[in-house]
């Protein structure tokens, strides 16, 4: 779609076309396709300088986010992302020339550039809707619903919250939820016995042992005891090994990395041939995320605690997946303008103004990064909902493999 074309950004996005924002002197279309006055006119009418949020939709019809107003950050040295949709992330051709040459003018006229917010909640809701439809079909075809068993050891509040959310999500899509809660001092043998019982239960198609486990438990031994056909968390060594090998297909892929890639793909953010940086090398997120990006033909760099000058690598990254567990570690000035940023981190920081006395932030300094990136996930509301959605998807796929094979 060329400048000034009378077609909405939403329509262009659904059609998979590239789109640049019309020049400021022309009227432009909202996401609904309704002509709207230029930003300067809107500002005068509203009596304020913040841009009106735009909801952008992907080709599948789900929202990828809202353009944030002009109240965050003014550092001209940090660079500005192009006013483009994710298909053109990293391309500065759509950036308004006046905003590039004079950020003060851009701010004054409501032209401050902001990243598109990737709405993980909305995308996850769409995925759950799709899963529910497939679950209903499976029940009609095979007379049985998928079953997910969750084993919780100890009384960690965060783990209890995660398990509760997973059970609620199962109920929403029609997956039968099973659960076993064990005390903090439960022996390794007791945990293994529960896993073995679920392994042999034909009604259970997925088993999840909530991590972390108490210090006295051998985590690897417990995870290895889960049947590979029911390892919906994707942590079994055989699944990870197959994921890392070319020409092999794991039974399941770890949920958080899988959800991160799903966000990129559902928002039509290109991966093939792009430079990608993964910050963190954990077995749960960083390592499998790097493998998934490489499988999609990205050139991948992994940053870790021993990496010297991480900013150097991030400056050249078209895609960043942040999973280091350090609050606001990645600064906006470290990012390549127009980069796609997937923030996996969930960190609690003190905030006396918050009701709970703290607030959640990611591994990326959002207030800075949103001025530079082309698209970014918020925390909370980004990757978190996708992790549970991918768990449900893995459970469904496990049930389909078993039940449809019988028919």
Secondary structure, DSSP 8 states (H G I E B T S, - for coil): --TT-SS-HHHHHHTT---B---TTS-EE-TTS-EE--HHHHHHHHTS------EEE-TTS-EEEEB--TTS---GGG----SB-GGGTT-GGGS-HHHHH-HHHHHHTT-----EEE-HHHHHHHHHHHHHHHHHHHHHHHS---EEEEEEES--HHHHHHHHHHHHHHHHHT-EEEEEEE-TT--HHHHHHHHHHHHT-TT--EEEE-SS--TTS-HHHHHHHS-GGG-TT--SHHHHHHHHSTT---S---HHHHHHHHHHHHTT---TT-EEEEE---TTTHHHHHHHHHHTT-EEEEE-TT-S-HHHHHTT-SEEEE-S--TT-B-GGGS-TT-EEEE---EEEE-TTSTTSEEEE-SB-HHHHTTT-SEEE-SSSSHHHHHHHHHHHHHHHHHHHHHHHH-
